[in-house]
Amino acid sequence: MEYAKNGIKVVIVGAGLSGIVCAQALADKGFEVTVVDKGRQAGGRLASRERQPSFDYGAQYLTASDSSFKDVVANWSAQGLVLPWNGRFAQAEKARAGFSLVRSVPHKERYVGVPKMNSFVVALAAELTKSATLLSQHRVISLQTNSSNCFSVLGEKIEPANETVTETFILTGFDYAVLNMPPPQIVALISAIDTAGGALTGRLVTSESFDLIKQVELSPCFALIVQLASAPALEYDGIKVANSPLAWVARDSSKPQRAGENWVLHASPQWSNSHIEDSLSDVTAALLAEFAVLNRQVLPVVLFAKCHRWRYALPQNPLALGALFDSANKIGYCGDWCQGNNIEAAYLSGRHMAEAIVGDSALAG
């Protein structure tokens, strides 16, 4: 399909779901879009382990409430990108006597990407490359504007596995910039901006959008992926946990098109925050011990375990604004934290961001 370009260039920093959705919506309107991300592939916190054994260690499932997003999910389902997760779910609460487990019935159908949670966003990113530029393993370290108020993006090409810098890069001539990043990273990037060619930092930090960004709090989360030699005693596939270092425990292999005895353990925001600088080996030991308590007997042999530290995982006070757009400075901000705290919120935020830019460009034209 050929896209008629309108000559307006947009750079999007961050290839999470919001960024990819925003980019596609703009490309469909003829904008020249470049997406820059430090990771190997799109998805952000929609993260799945690519090697075997495979796990979904980021977002665990998606639900749909908004009518337009329901249509999107139905389309993904028709393409074979998502399927319902018909698991057995429970709520667990820890007391002095141990855990009490109560079976629960989800109010909404839960869907998962197949064969991995990030499959649908990877498919969206692949489609995006037909009409836009997607640069992976590019870490942005600064923004600049010139005398015409066009944005330049400066950064480093990296090897994500060890954060090794291979070379530097600069991209220039953008009419709009979008930051699809966690609020603390946005604040850090803007505060470190090289203001050559204009007082960009001063303009951004005094904006209403920046004030709102600073108010959003994101809690950390440790994600532990575990492969067991045999099934544990637990009879449930997804357990929401209270009063414990654990917040969520899931039999990842109970999801469609998975196999094995693979489990994902998410630590609670409070516990993660208290132990955020602990070694991953200590965190692994603590969460496995709690998993055993929840299991009410010794765990089967652990064949594989790996812990991931999400420093910015869960928005505690999302803005419910869809997206933030600073028309005066031609910069926008999107992500689940702008709308809510789930995959649906991330998708809708990307659409809102694109709509704001399309509207602003029409007024400017």
Beta strands, then each sheet from edge to edge (+ up, - down):
strand 1: 9-13
strand 2: 32-36
strand 3: 82-84
strand 4: 89-95
strand 5: 98-104
strand 6: 111-113
strand 7: 133-135
strand 8: 138-145
strand 9: 151-159
strand 10: 164-174
strand 11: 176-179
strand 12: 218-228
strand 13: 238-242
strand 14: 246-251
strand 15: 262-267
strand 16: 302-315
strand 17: 324-326
strand 18: 331-333
sheet 1: 7+ 2+ 1+ 11+ 18+ 17-
sheet 2: 3+ 6-
sheet 3: 5+ 4- 13- 14+ 15- 12+ 16-
sheet 4: 8+ 9- 10+
end
